[in-house]
Amino acid sequence: MAVTLKDISIEAGVDIATVSRALNGSYGVHKNTRARVLKIAKRLNYRVNLMAKGLAEGRSRTIGVLVAAISDPSILEQIRGVEDAAYAAGYQIVLCNSYLDVKREALQLHSLLEKRVEGILIHSVEALNKAEITELVESEIPVVLFHQIPGTSNFSSVCMNQFEGGFLAGKHLVDLGHRRIAFLSGPRGHGNFTQRIKGFTKAIKSSGNDISAIIMYGQPDFEGGYKMATEMLKKHSGVTAAFAPNDMTAFGISQAVFEAGLSIPEDISLVGFGNTELTKVVRPPLTTIHHPKYEMGQAAVEILLGLAKNGRLGVPEHREFGIRLVERSSTAPPSKLRS
């Protein structure tokens, strides 16, 4: 059985309140009594009951983290930054994965609030609905989003320039000479992907050439990329380049291209988003958009704890991180047009 404060108090010959003050380093305990209590606690292998301590303090020292798809390596890298920063600050995280399911996401968000976490970091599947936004606002706990969502200006955010990411990808493919380019995006209406589409189409229109852009919507994962690419190859002839919403979707696109008897980049040039570790080892290595995932996770925790400490729930903070194109072997000038 777990050792309790009462066990220590009996052996030390003092009351439970004295034991508690001694273990917490509080005032009002003689140095000899404190030393005796600490020695007994160590010998009995006493462990602090963090849950009970949190209830007594009115704090849980936990941070809720709600992500859309833990299978996405970019999200995993962000979570690593979150966990390291939380650990350094003496917090634990409660991780919830919605598996790209909007209904599941809503249930998990409500569950985190019931667990009385001290703040929530959100990487959502789609834009939060009015009911979810209202519930978060009324909870009066700090919230930090990993992307800006319409209607949530009162929440803090950590993000990258999504528009610039789409623009860099589109411009790169245009500059290579591609004239029929597809963006196989994520869900329609999601803030991240909407901004990337705007940047992508801006690059196409700014070229001043006769270039056509095809926009398709699907799940931003391997299976979603595979399905969208299969449909693209059947319905849209002449496409010589594709842009994916993340690297895992790009890998799914690659699979569909290879199964169709085509090659990358000879038939289809491909650009991903994230610059995850796998982009360096796949064949051909993937051209992609880099953003500082780990640092974004750290920054989200820093903002969250700052809001909680200072009670500045009504003063949101927004940090935007820079991005860049990492050019590898998956993109090249079009060698031929498919008929």
Secondary structure as the mmCIF struct_conf table of DSSP 4:
data_model
#
loop_
_struct_conf.conf_type_id
_struct_conf.id
_struct_conf.beg_label_comp_id
_struct_conf.beg_label_asym_id
_struct_conf.beg_label_seq_id
_struct_conf.end_label_comp_id
_struct_conf.end_label_asym_id
_struct_conf.end_label_seq_id
HELX_RH_AL_P HELX_RH_AL_P1 LEU A 5 ALA A 12
TURN_TY1_P TURN_TY1_P1 GLY A 13 GLY A 13
BEND BEND1 VAL A 14 VAL A 14
HELX_RH_AL_P HELX_RH_AL_P2 ILE A 16 ASN A 24
TURN_TY1_P TURN_TY1_P2 GLY A 25 GLY A 25
BEND BEND2 TYR A 27 GLY A 28
HELX_RH_AL_P HELX_RH_AL_P3 LYS A 31 ARG A 43
TURN_TY1_P TURN_TY1_P3 LEU A 44 ASN A 45
HELX_RH_AL_P HELX_RH_AL_P4 LEU A 50 GLU A 57
TURN_TY1_P TURN_TY1_P4 GLY A 58 GLY A 58
STRN STRN1 THR A 62 VAL A 67
BEND BEND3 ALA A 68 ALA A 68
TURN_TY1_P TURN_TY1_P5 ILE A 70 SER A 71
BEND BEND4 ASP A 72 ASP A 72
HELX_RH_AL_P HELX_RH_AL_P5 PRO A 73 ALA A 88
TURN_TY1_P TURN_TY1_P6 ALA A 89 GLY A 90
STRN STRN2 GLN A 92 ASN A 97
TURN_TY1_P TURN_TY1_P7 TYR A 99 LEU A 100
HELX_RH_AL_P HELX_RH_AL_P6 VAL A 102 GLU A 114
TURN_TY1_P TURN_TY1_P8 LYS A 115 ARG A 116
BEND BEND5 GLU A 118 GLU A 118
STRN STRN3 ILE A 120 HIS A 123
BEND BEND6 VAL A 125 GLU A 126
HELX_LH_PP_P HELX_LH_PP_P1 ALA A 127 ASN A 129
HELX_RH_AL_P HELX_RH_AL_P7 LYS A 130 SER A 139
TURN_TY1_P TURN_TY1_P9 GLU A 140 GLU A 140
STRN STRN4 VAL A 143 LEU A 145
BEND BEND7 PHE A 146 HIS A 147
TURN_TY1_P TURN_TY1_P10 PRO A 150 GLY A 151
TURN_TY1_P TURN_TY1_P11 SER A 153 ASN A 154
BEND BEND8 PHE A 155 PHE A 155
STRN STRN5 SER A 156 MET A 160
HELX_RH_AL_P HELX_RH_AL_P8 GLN A 162 ASP A 175
TURN_TY1_P TURN_TY1_P12 LEU A 176 GLY A 177
BEND BEND9 ARG A 179 ARG A 179
STRN STRN6 ARG A 180 SER A 185
BEND BEND10 GLY A 186 PRO A 187
TURN_TY1_P TURN_TY1_P13 ARG A 188 GLY A 189
HELX_RH_AL_P HELX_RH_AL_P9 GLY A 191 SER A 206
TURN_TY1_P TURN_TY1_P14 SER A 207 SER A 207
BEND BEND11 ASN A 209 ASN A 209
STRN STRN7 SER A 212 TYR A 217
BEND BEND12 PRO A 220 ASP A 221
HELX_RH_AL_P HELX_RH_AL_P10 PHE A 222 LYS A 235
TURN_TY1_P TURN_TY1_P15 SER A 237 GLY A 238
STRN STRN8 ALA A 241 PHE A 243
BEND BEND13 PRO A 245 ASN A 246
HELX_RH_AL_P HELX_RH_AL_P11 ASP A 247 GLU A 259
TURN_TY1_P TURN_TY1_P16 ALA A 260 GLY A 261
TURN_TY1_P TURN_TY1_P17 ILE A 264 ASP A 267
STRN STRN9 SER A 269 GLY A 274
HELX_RH_3T_P HELX_RH_3T_P1 GLU A 277 LYS A 280
TURN_TY1_P TURN_TY1_P18 VAL A 281 VAL A 281
BEND BEND14 VAL A 282 PRO A 284
HELX_LH_PP_P HELX_LH_PP_P2 PRO A 285 LEU A 286
STRN STRN10 THR A 287 HIS A 290
HELX_RH_AL_P HELX_RH_AL_P12 LYS A 293 ASN A 310
TURN_TY1_P TURN_TY1_P19 GLY A 311 GLY A 311
TURN_TY1_P TURN_TY1_P20 LEU A 313 GLY A 314
BEND BEND15 VAL A 315 VAL A 315
STRN STRN11 HIS A 318 PHE A 321
STRN STRN12 ARG A 324 VAL A 326
TURN_TY1_P TURN_TY1_P21 SER A 329 SER A 330
#
